[in-house]
Amino acid sequence: MTTMSRYLLLGLLVIATVGRADQPQYAAVASAHPLATEAGLEILRQGGNAFDAAVAISAALAVVEPSGSGLGGGGFWLLHRQSDNKEVMIDGREKAPGYANARMYLDEKDEVKPRASLDGPLAGGIPGVPAAIVYIAMNYGRLPLATSLAPAIRYARDGFAITEGLQKAIKGRSDVMSQYPPSAAIFLPDGKVPEAGQVLVQTDLANTLQSIADKGLAGFYYGDMAAKLIQGMQQFGGIWSLQDLEQYSVLERLPQKFTYRDISVVSASPPSSGGIVMAETLKILEHFDLRAMDRITRVHYVVEALRRAYRDRSVYLGDPDFIKVPVDRLLDPDYIEAMAMTISADKATPSDELGENPGPKQSGESTTHFSILDTEGNRVAATLSVNLTMGSGFVIPGTGVLVNNEMDDFSIKSGIPNSYGLVGFEANAIAPGKRPLSSMSPTFVESSDRIGLLGTPGGSRIISMVLLGILDFADGQLPESWVDLPRYHHQYKPDVVLYEPAAFNQQEQQQLKAMGYELRESNRLYGDMHAVMWDKRTGYVYAESDKRGEGAARILKPESKP
């Protein structure tokens, strides 16, 4: 019996006996590291809600998974408050420093300086994670900030065992981190890459987290800690200023909401491109009966819809505080229908035929995601990032803060590809105080009987991975299937279909090539999705973490009463 069949049978049996469940039976947490998941569960056990748990997990990931996020990074937290059905996106994306300019990574010949936007303090935007966790705790949580930060502080002060994934990440960035004594002192003890299982203690980071726990925003963006951050950055060539920190603030933005057939979707809005690109893709796909198609025909239509949506992303999307994002035009039914009509039933459309506009920059591969549902029905899907693995590789001395390299997410120069082979456009050009365009896509999906929470890291492939998960939800599958799906991707430029090993067998590859597709097999599995689902008919909750990663998904059952 298939997973879907078992799910449907279970649902029918329970509906017959208990009817609908207005609240989840259990709380659930899925994140990229077992200790981060445990931090969230610890806060839920203490009476915290999903928002308190989100604060705890965000901080814990900064300690135990510094390769993907941290106090020196940013992200988007998608919140749903059940009591009033409020849905909001907390925008904690990094901002360009005040001294940033459009030519800061170009030399006198107008050529890009190699790795200037990737390595070291000059690559870092003003971080938003500290401000976001303070904001969420103050406005949506019920526990004191210090309580929610306690697990992360403990992990940093007492240490934790380095995983194989973190060991690999440190090794991959050791050439950069070895150039900065504050980074090497933490991640390259005695000048060597630590072994998996070795205990990593981060005393300075513990003290910074404690400063935030004690003083809130003033514990990072003002006063002595801010002075230490700025002095350390400028000492090694950074351009942050005290004014940059003082003027940073998180924003509450309306999420991108749309429907796909009978499913409602809530996802990230600009400066993330995730919600708009997925909305355009899925609206195009509504014009076709995917369920009636064989697998490769379905892949063909998904790829062609992605191709068109990514092309529009490259031209029109950026920070909405700096440019006009034409959301209504991109999602206009007539425009969507016109896009659908340009798809051939049996032939790939060369991207050059859609126009010569360059493709977009993307959020980095080293990102992280977590999903939380509490027993009240509150939920959080959050995707955080430092861009590339271990960010810029630079730790600010005396703080333990590993700085992001999100400045590379801007368009450094029109037509010049970034580390993902993608090129930028004017809408995403560098400007002081501007937030770079992102692909991070924390998402809620809801049908008449189910609610799903999902998201993933993966750079330019985030949107396509979440999209495939949504389509799987629409097919009635459980989170285990969403996170395990073989993945494929198209992003307009370069004009290739990237796919995981074994995603397509030889016959399927030949079918796609015959339709005109250039295929490129990824040299590894990619993504690290973490998902939760609430079955509203039964109250039952499912949670799954991607087997490609090292995360953990846990269900917290209420303690039995004597």
N, C-alpha and C positions, 0 to 999 in steps of 0.2 A: 504494500500500500504506500502511495506517495505521501510526502509531507503534507501537501495540500489536502489530500483525501483524509488523512488523519485529523488535520485541523478542522475540516468541515464536519466530519463525523462527531468530533468532540463538541464543537459548537452546537450542533443540533441536539445532542444528548443533554447538554447542560441547559440550553434554552428551554427544553421541554420540562425541566424540573425546577429551575430557579428564575427564569426570566432574565431581565436586564440588570446589570450591576452599575450603579451610579458612581461608584468610587472603585479605584483599584484595590484588589485584595492585599497587594504588597507594594513596597517601594522597590526601586531597582536602580542600579548604577552600572554603567559600562564605561570604562576609560582605558587609556593606553598603558597603564602600569598598575599592578596589583596593589601597591601601597597607596596610590592615588584613589583607587576604588575604595580601599579600606578607610581612607580619610573621610570620604563622603559618607560611608556607612556609619562611621563613628559619630559624625555630626547628626545624622538622622536618628541614631539611637538616643542622643542627648535631647531630642525634641526639636531639632532644627527642621526646616522645610527644605524643599529642593533648592532654593536660592542660597540658603546657608551652606548646603552641601556643595553647590557650585563654587562658592568662595573657597571652601576647603580644598576641593579638587584642583582648582586653578593654581592655588598656592603650592599644593603638594607636587603637581607636575613640574613647577618651576624648580623644585629640588631634585626630584628623582628622574625626570626626563628632560634635562636641560638641552638636549639635542633638538627638541621640537617646540618648546615654549619657555616662558620665564618672565621674571619681573622686568627684564629688559626688552620685552616683546609687546605684542598686541593681539587683538582678536575681536570676535563678535560672539555675544551671548544672546541667544534667542530664548525669550522667557514667555511662559504662559501661566498666568495666575488664575486659578480655577474659581476663586470666590466671585470674581467679576468678569471672567473671561478676557482679561486684559492680555494682549499680546504685543510685545515690544522687542526691538533689537537694541541691545546695549552696544554702542559703537566705541570700542576701545582700541581702534586702529592707530598705529603710529602716525606721527605728523612730521613733515619735513622741518628741520630746524630753521630759525629765523635768518640765519646766514646762508641758507641753501640758495642755489641759483641754477638755472637751466644748463649752464656750462660747467658745473663744478667737477664733472668727471671727464671733461674733454681737455686736450692739450692745445698748444698754440696753433697747431695745424688742423684743429677741429676733429681730431681723431680721439677715440675713446681710450682713456688711460687703462691699461690692463688691470683688471680686478680691483680698481679703485672703489667701485660701488659694492664690492663683495667682502673685502677683508679689512679688518681694523676699524677703529672708532669713527672714521669719516663715513663709513657705510651705514651708520645707525640713525634711524629716526627716533623721535621723542617717544618713549614707551608709554603704553596705555594700560597694561595689565594692572599695575598697582592702583590706579585711579578707578578702574572698573570694579575690582573686587571690593574696594571701599564703598563705591556707589551702590553696588548690589546689596551689600550687607546693610547699609543704612536705609535703603528705600524698599527692599523686598524681603530681607531676612528677618528672623525674629530673635536670633541669638546675638550676643556681643561679638564684634569683629574679632576680638582676642580669642574667643572660644573657637571660632571657625578656623583661625590661623594656627591654632596650637599643634595639630598634627604635622603641618609642614615645618614649623619651627623645630619640633622634636626630630623629624627626619634629618634636617640640616645639622642640628647640633650633635645628635648622637651618631649620625651616619647611617648608611644603608649599603647593601651589597650591590655592586655594579653588575648590571645585566650584560649579556652578550651583545645586545643591541646597542647599549650605551658605550660599551668598550669599542665596538666597531665604529661608532660615530666619532669618538675621541681620536681613534687612530686615523680616520679619514681627514680630520682637521688638525692633526698634530703639527703639520708643517707651519700652519698659521699661528696656532696657539703657542708654539715654542718661541715665536718672535716677541711675545708679550709676557714678561715675568709674572704679572698677576694671574694670567690664564694658566701658565705652566705650573705655577705653584699649587693650583687646585687640581688640574686635570692631568698633569704630567709629572707626578712626584718623582724626584730623583732623575728627571729628564726622560722618563720612560712612560709608555702607554700602560696604564694599570691593567691587571688581569681581571677577567670576569670573576665575580665573587669577592673581590677586594672591597673593603669598606671605604666609602667616600664620605668624608666629613667636610662640611662647608660652614665654618664658624661665622665668617663674615656675612654670608647670606642669612644665617639664622639671626644675626644681629639686625640686619636690614628688615627682615620680616617682623622681628620684635618691635622695631621702630614704627612700622606701619600699624601693628596691633595696638601699640600704646597711643599713637598720635594721629592715626588715620592718614589723610592726604598730607598733613604737615610732616609726617614721618618719612616722606619720600620726596615730595615736590617743593618743600620749603625748608628753611632753617639749615641746621648743621648737616643733615643728610644730603640736601640738595647741593650745598657747597662742596661736599666731598665728591658727589657725582660729577659736578662740573669741573672741579680741579683735576680729577682723575682723567676725564675725557680730554681736556685741553692739554694735559701733560703729554699725551700720546698722539696729539694731532687732531682731535675731534673739534667740532664747532658748536656743540651745545652751549647754551647760555642759561643763566638763572631765570631769565625772562621766559625762555622756552618752557622750562618746567612749571613755572608759576602760571603760565597761560594755558597749559594743557587742561583739557576737560573732556570727559566722556560725553556722548550724546545719546539721547533716546531717539531712535528713528522708527518710523512705521515699517514693519516688515513688508516684504514683497508677497502679496497674497494673490492666488489665482486658483482655478480649478482645472483638473484634467478628467474629463468625463464626469463621473459622479464622486470624484475625490477632491477634497480641498487641500491645498498645499500652502504652507507658510514657510518662507525662506528668507535668506539674507537680502537686504536691499543695498543700493550704492552707499558707500564706496566698494561694496562687494558686487561683483557681477553675477554671482551665483543664481540668485532668484530670477533675475530678468532673463538670463540665458536659458535657464531651465524652463521658464514660462514660455518663451518663444519656441523652444524645441518641442515641448509637449503640446502646445497649441497647434503646431504644424502636424504633429503626429496624430492629433484628433481627427484629421482628415482621412486617415487610413485605418483599416481594420487589422491591427497588429496580431490579434489573437487568431485570425484566420490564415496567417502567413506561416510558411516554413521558416526555420531559424535564419537562414542566410538572407532571405528576402526581408525579414524583419530587421536584421542587422543593417542591411542596405538603407532602409528608410530612416532608422535611428541615426546612422552616420550622416546621411544627407541633411537631416534636420539640424544636427549639431553643427555641420559645416556652415550652414546659413546663419545660425544664431551666433556662432563664434565670430563670423565675419562682421556682423553688426556690432558685437561687443568691441571689436577693434576700432571701430569708427566713432562710436557714440558715447561710450561709458567712461566715467571717471568720478572724481569727488564731486558730489552734488552741491557742495558749498562753493565750488569754483566754476562749474560748468552746468549748463542746462542739459539734463539727461532726458531724452524724448521717450519716456516710458510709454505714454499713451500711443504714440505713433508705432513703436516697435511691436506693441501687443494689439494693435487695431485689427479687428477680424478681417477686414478687406486686405490689409497688408499680409497677414498670416496666410490667408487663402492664396494670395498671389505667390508667396514663397512656396507653398505646398504644390502649386501647379507647375513650378519649375523643376520638380523632381521627376526624373525619368523612371519608369517602372523597372527597367533592367539595365541601367547604365549609370556609372558614377559621373557626377558633374565636376569637371576640373575646377579647382578653386579659382584659377585665374579668370574663368568665365564669369565669376561673381564680382569681379572688380580687382583693381590693383592695390586697394588699401591694405596697409600692413596689419598683421595680427597683433594681439595684445600681450603685454607683459602679464605675468601670473604670480600668484602667491607661491611661496617656496615649497619644496618637497618636505622639508623638516617642519612639520606642523603637527598639531595634535587635536583630537576631538574627544568629547565625552557627552554622554546622554544620561539624564536623571529624571525619574518620575517618583513622586512621593505618594503617600496613601490618600492625600487630599485631592490628587489629580493635578497638582502643580507640576510643571515640567520645564526642563532646560536642555537645550542642545547648544553646545558651545564649541567653536573651532578657534584655536589659538595658534600663534606662529612666531618664530624668530626668523623666518624665511629659510635660508639654506641650513644644512646640518650645523648645529652649534652656532648659528647666527654668524656674526662677524668674526668669531673666534677671540674676541677681546673682552676680558673681564675688567670692570672698573675697579682699580685698587681700593682695598679696604671695605668693599661693599658686597662682593660675591655676585654682582649683577653682570650676567653675560649679555652683551649688547647685540641686538638684532642687526641684520643687514637688509632691511626692508627698503632702503633707498633704491636698491636694484629693481624694485617693483615699479618704479617710475620709468617713463620712456627716457632713457639716457640720451639717445640720439635717434631721430626718426630713421627707420629702416635697418637699425643695427640689432641683431638678435641678442637675447639675454641667454642665461645659462640653460634655458629650456628650448633654445632654437626659435624663440618667438621674438618678434620685433614690435616696437611701440608706435604710438600715434600722439598727436598733439593734445588730445583730450586728457592724456595722462602724463603730461610734461611736468617736470619738477617746478614747484613754486613754494616759497616760505609758508609754513602752516598748513600745507595741503596734505591730504591723506592719499597714499598710493592705491591704485585700483587693486582689487583682490579677487580671488576665486573661491575663498572660503565660503562654505554653503551649509551651515547648520540648518536643519529642516525638520518641520513637523508635517506629517501627512495624516489625513483623517477621512474615513468613510463613515457610513451610517453605523457601523458596528466595531470599528477598530481605530486606534490612534497609534501612529508610529513616530519615533524620534530617531534621526540618523544624521550622520556626517562622517567625514574622513579627512585626513591629510592627503597630499598627493600632487601639489602644485597645479599645473595646467590640467590635470586629469581629475581634479576634485569634482567638477561639475558633472562630467560624464559618469563617474562612479555613483554619485548620489542619484543621478537620473536613472541609471539602471536599477538602483534600489527602489526608487519610486515605482517604476514599471513592474517590478517584482511584487511590491505591495499591492499594486492594482490587480495583479494576477492571483491574489489571495495567499501568497507565500508568507512564511514566518521570518523573523529576523535572522535565523540561522542561514536561510537561503540568501537574504539580502547581502550579508557580509561575505558569503562564500562564493558568490557568482564569479565566473571567469570574466575578466574585464577587457574591454576594448575602447578605443578613444579616437576621436578626430577633432582637430581644433582649427580648421580652415587653412592655416599655414603652420608648419610645412604640410603639404598635401599628401599625407600618408595616414593609414590606419595603423595605430600602435595597438598591440595586443599582448596579453600575458602568454607565457609559455602554455601550450595545450589549450588555449581558448578556442582555437579553430583546428580541426583535424585537416589532413592533407586534402581531402575532397572539398571541404569548405573553403580552404585557402584557394584552391583552383577555381571554385565558383566565383569568389570575390575578385580574383585577378581577371577572370573572363569578363567581369562587369567593368573593368577599367581601374580597379583600385591598386595602389601600391601599398604593400603590406610591410610592416616592420615589427618583428617580434621583440618584445622587451627582454632584456637580459636577466630579468628577475621578476618576481611577483611584486605588485605595487599596491599602495593604499593600506589603511589600517582603520577600517570602519568599526564604529561602536554604536549599537542600536538597541532600542527598547520598544516594546509594543504592549499596549493595553487593549485587551479584548473587552469591549464595553458590554457584550452580551453576558459574559461570565464573570467579569472582574479579574480574570487571570492575567498575569503579567509575564512577558518573555523578555529576556535580556541576552545579548550575544556580543562577544568581542571577536574581531577579525583574527583568524588563525595565522594570518601573515605576520602579525605583530606579537607583542609580549603582554598585551593587556588582559584585563579580567572583567567579566560581567557577573554581577551578583544580585540576587533577589533577597530583600530583607523582609522576612516574615515577622508579623507582630508577635511579641512575646506572649506566650500563653498565660492567661490569668489563673491564679490559684482558685 
